[in-house]
Every structure is written in C-alpha cells, then in structure tokens.
C-alpha cells in the first residue's frame, strides 16, 4: 500500500523535469526550423525577458512580496560587464562578476529591506533601483550617461567566438538553455526544505518565528536568488546587444517584468517565463499598429487578472488536468 500511495508522488517529481527536458529540446530545434532572422531576434529578446520575469515572479511566489526595483539587478549586470571589461579585466571574469556582484548586493540589501512588508517594501525597492538609474544617467564620465556605452568584448569569450553570442540563431539557444536551467534550478529549490520553509514564512512569519525559525535570512536569500536570475538576464542582454543604457535600470522595466509574471501566473515557477514571452509578442504586435500599445497591455492585464486569477499558466495546468495530465508546478 505504501508503494502504491507513493507512486503518484514519484510520478509528479519526475514529470516536470521530463516535460522541461522536452521543451528544452523543442526550443533547441527552433533555430533550425525558423528561417527569419527577425523572428529569431524577437524570440531571443523574448527569452531574455522571460529570464527577468522569472526572477521577479520567484520573489513573489516564495516571499509574497512585490518588487518594483529588480531592473536594478538586470541593469547592474549589464553595466558591470561593460565597465569591468573597460577597466581591463578579462571578459570571462567580468561575465562571472556581472552576476555575482549584483547578487551579493541584493543579499546585503535584502537583510535590511525584507524586514519591511507590503507597499513600503515595494516603494523601497523602487527607490533603490531609481538611485542606480540616476547614478548611471548623470555620471557621464563613468558610463556615458543617457547615450549608453558599447561593450568592448574580445574576439573570443570562454574560447567561443563572440559572434555566437550576437547572432540570433545561436544566441537564442544560449538564452533558451539558460532559461530552462534557471526554471529547473528554481523548481528544485522550491521543493527543498529551504523552499518549503520560505513558503511557510510567507504564509505566517509570526508562527514560523514562534516555532524557532529565523525568518529574515531565508527571505533575504530568496531576494538574492531572484536578483541573481535577473542579473543573468542582464548579462544575456549585454552579450547579445553589446550595448547598455540607463533604460535597463529604469523602474518601467521592473513594472513590465511584474506584469509579465502576473500574466503568466506567479504561483508557478515557469508561469512568469510564459508571461514574459506573451508580453513581448503582444507588445511588438500592438506596436506595429498603434503608438498606444501600453493600453493593449493594460487591457490584457485586466482581462487576465479578472478572468484568469492564476494567469495563463494556471489555465494551462487546469486544461492539462482536465485532459488527464499530471499536476504542474
């Protein structure tokens, strides 16, 4: 009886990584099936957006907090790549530090700001992000201000031709595999004891303290992990575009990432990534017809919030269950 009872649980444990592996393989096949460079470029940019949205959505899922400042970590990773290479560091070291430094900064900030909840937390993250935006916007000697700065990548990075990271077909593969790896890693983390603890803290922090758990550090670690994912998105952006501007730090990008997460469904690890892709293609399609594309996004967000409170991802999970599929994560 025990084995029979445990079988569905084991099936669910294996099912999601198997589905993710299939999606990963399918994504890797797309550059060989899609011949349009423009479409491949849009797909690459959408995948980078999906990485950013996944970081924001993970914070909302695990900590239950809304950040309007995660563009800071996205933009800092891109600027760190450019500036460290400019100051003479090897490109490989600069790329690693571009993710590590924003993550450490987020951990230090997190120890302070996760003590605050609700709107105050959201406003504080917004203030931090805008401080960095103003720094890079005004300090022209450092980062060329509003004009942005080109990133002087060498001809080879990690032994690979830099063109691999700046051509749509090959860079889509890099971004897609990075996204799949991030989702798998976050899924495993969410199912671990630490992930379960952070969910318990999210639901009732006072009770978690009462039974002996310290709550600030776990919440700060989740904040740092979400920042690391966003920093990875910023690094991918820098590699692909070879250019960075203060727009990558602006609060509007944080707001867009939050909209992506809501559209896709932040209760699911993979929901925000789906929302990121949907958002990007709606934005570009609407932009071809009208300058008022934000209104289209706003209407989409209202419809999703009212009709699909668990997002498009939640709808797909429901349809999968109706068709006899397994439980989604």
Rosetta blueprint (number, residue, H / E / L):
1 X L
2 X H
3 X H
4 X H
5 X H
6 X H
7 X H
8 X H
9 X H
10 X H
11 X H
12 X H
13 X H
14 X H
15 X H
16 X H
17 X H
18 X H
19 X H
20 X H
21 X H
22 X H
23 X H
24 X H
25 X H
26 X H
27 X H
28 X H
29 X H
30 X H
31 X H
32 X H
33 X H
34 X L
35 X L
36 X L
37 X H
38 X H
39 X H
40 X H
41 X H
42 X H
43 X H
44 X H
45 X H
46 X H
47 X H
48 X H
49 X H
50 X H
51 X H
52 X H
53 X H
54 X H
55 X H
56 X H
57 X H
58 X H
59 X H
60 X H
61 X H
62 X H
63 X H
64 X L
65 X L
66 X L
67 X L
68 X L
69 X L
70 X L
71 X H
72 X H
73 X H
74 X H
75 X H
76 X H
77 X H
78 X H
79 X H
80 X H
81 X H
82 X H
83 X H
84 X H
85 X H
86 X H
87 X L
88 X L
89 X L
90 X L
91 X H
92 X H
93 X H
94 X H
95 X H
96 X H
97 X H
98 X H
99 X H
100 X H
101 X H
102 X H
103 X H
104 X H
105 X H
106 X H
107 X H
108 X H
109 X H
110 X H
111 X H
112 X H
113 X H
114 X L
115 X L
116 X L
117 X L
118 X H
119 X H
120 X H
121 X H
122 X H
123 X H
124 X H
125 X H
126 X H
127 X H
128 X H
129 X H
130 X H
131 X H
132 X H
133 X H
134 X H
135 X H
136 X H
137 X H
138 X H
139 X L
140 X H
141 X H
142 X H
143 X H
144 X L
145 X H
146 X H
147 X H
148 X L
149 X E
150 X E
151 X L
152 X L
153 X L
154 X L
155 X L
156 X E
157 X E
158 X L
159 X L
160 X E
161 X E
162 X H
163 X H
164 X H
165 X H
166 X L
167 X L
168 X H
169 X H
170 X H
171 X H
172 X H
173 X H
174 X H
175 X H
176 X H
177 X H
178 X H
179 X H
180 X H
181 X H
182 X H
183 X H
184 X H
185 X H
186 X H
187 X H
188 X H
189 X H
190 X H
191 X H
192 X L
193 X H
194 X H
195 X H
196 X H
197 X H
198 X H
199 X H
200 X H
201 X H
202 X H
203 X H
204 X L
205 X H
206 X H
207 X H
208 X H
209 X H
210 X H
211 X L
212 X L
213 X L
214 X L
215 X L
216 X H
217 X H
218 X H
219 X H
220 X H
221 X H
222 X H
223 X H
224 X H
225 X H
226 X H
227 X H
228 X H
229 X H
230 X H
231 X H
232 X H
233 X H
234 X H
235 X H
236 X H
237 X H
238 X H
239 X H
240 X H
241 X H
242 X L
243 X E
244 X E
245 X L
246 X H
247 X H
248 X H
249 X H
250 X L
251 X H
252 X H
253 X H
254 X H
255 X H
256 X H
257 X H
258 X H
259 X H
260 X H
261 X H
262 X H
263 X H
264 X H
265 X L
266 X L
267 X L
268 X L
269 X L
270 X L
271 X H
272 X H
273 X H
274 X H
275 X H
276 X H
277 X H
278 X H
279 X H
280 X H
281 X H
282 X H
283 X H
284 X H
285 X H
286 X H
287 X H
288 X L
289 X L
290 X L
291 X L
292 X L
293 X H
294 X H
295 X H
296 X H
297 X H
298 X H
299 X H
300 X H
301 X H
302 X H
303 X H
304 X H
305 X H
306 X H
307 X H
308 X L
309 X L
310 X L
311 X H
312 X H
313 X H
314 X H
315 X H
316 X H
317 X H
318 X H
319 X H
320 X H
321 X H
322 X H
323 X L
324 X L
325 X L
326 X L
327 X L
328 X L
329 X L
